[in-house]
Amino acid sequence: MPTTRIHVRHLPNGPDCERLAQRRLESALGRFGPRVRAVSVRVTDLNGPKGGPDKRCLVAIRLERPNRLVLVEDVHAEPAVAIGRAVDRAARVVARAVRAVDDRRCLQIGW
């Protein structure tokens, strides 16, 4: 797995969110191997310490080939749902980017 940073702010179950995010990232991005250079996940309560139903998960993935930054955000009342949806969507975007590069390469070499 590439360099991974996970930050959780203003949530009482921060360590649980960090472990969940790590597991989901490994599962969703493991197949892309060396193409993923760095991953950053930020999970925050938009209302801060006063609470509320809006937990935000922002996933940033730096790709090696293609050289691209993927940003995905999700907001939900439950942090686990926001993490899951954001990571799943980010994995789909990464898959599309990688597939596009591979398709272009196949066309160039005549496959």
N, C-alpha and C positions, 0 to 999 in steps of 0.2 A: 504494500500500500504506500502511496506517495506521502509527502509531508501533509499531515492533517492537523488542523487547529479547530477546536470546538469550544465556543464560548457560550455560556448560559448566564443570563442576567435577570435578576428580580424574580426568580422562580424558586419556591421552597424545595422542589424535587430536582434541583440542578444536576446532581451526580447521576440520577436515573436517566435524565434527558441526555446527558453526555454519553452514557453507555449505549442507549438506544440509537443515538445518531451514529456512533462508531459502528455498531453492528449493521445498521441499514446501509451505511456507506460501503462497508466491505462487501456486503452482499450485492449491492447494485452496481458498484464500479470495479469490482475485482477482475472482471473479464477484460477490461480495457488495459490492464497492466501498465506498461511503461508510457502509454500515451497520456496518462493523467500525471501531471507534474505536481500539482498542489491542490488541496481542498480546504476550504474554510466554511464552517457552519456557525451561524450566530442565531441563538434562540433567545428571544427577549419578550418580556411582558410589556406591551405598548403603553399600558397604564402605569407602569412602574410598580413600586411597592404597595400602592393602594389596591391592586388587584383588578379584576375585570375579565371579561370573556375574550380578550384578544391577545393571543400568543402568536408571535411572528417567527418564522424560520426563514433565514436567508442562506442559501447555499451558493458558494462561488467555487468554480472548478476551473483551474488553469490547465489547458491541454497543451501537449507537446506537438503532436501532428494531428490535426492542423493547429497552428499557433492561434489559439482562441481562448477567450474568457467566457465561461457560461455562468450566468446569474439567474437564479430561480428563487422566487419568494412565495410563501404561502402563509395565510393567517387563518387561525381557527381557535375555537374556545379551548381545545385540548392541545397541549404542546406535542404530545405523541402523534396526533393526527397531522398537525402542521409539519412535523419532521418527516413523517412517512410520505406525505403527498409531495413535499418539496424535493426530497431525495429521489423519489420515483420519476418525477417530471424531469429532474436534472439528468438522470440516467438515460431517459429517452432522447433528450437533446444531444447528449454526448454521443449516443449511438448513431443518430442522424448525421452528426458532423463527421464522425469516423467513417461511416458508410459512404458519405459523399466523397471524401478523399480517396477511399479505396476504389470507388467506381471510376473516378477521374483517372487514377493510376492504371486501372485495367484498360480503359479506352486508349490511353497513351501507348501502352505496350501491345495493344491489339488483341486482347482476350475477349 
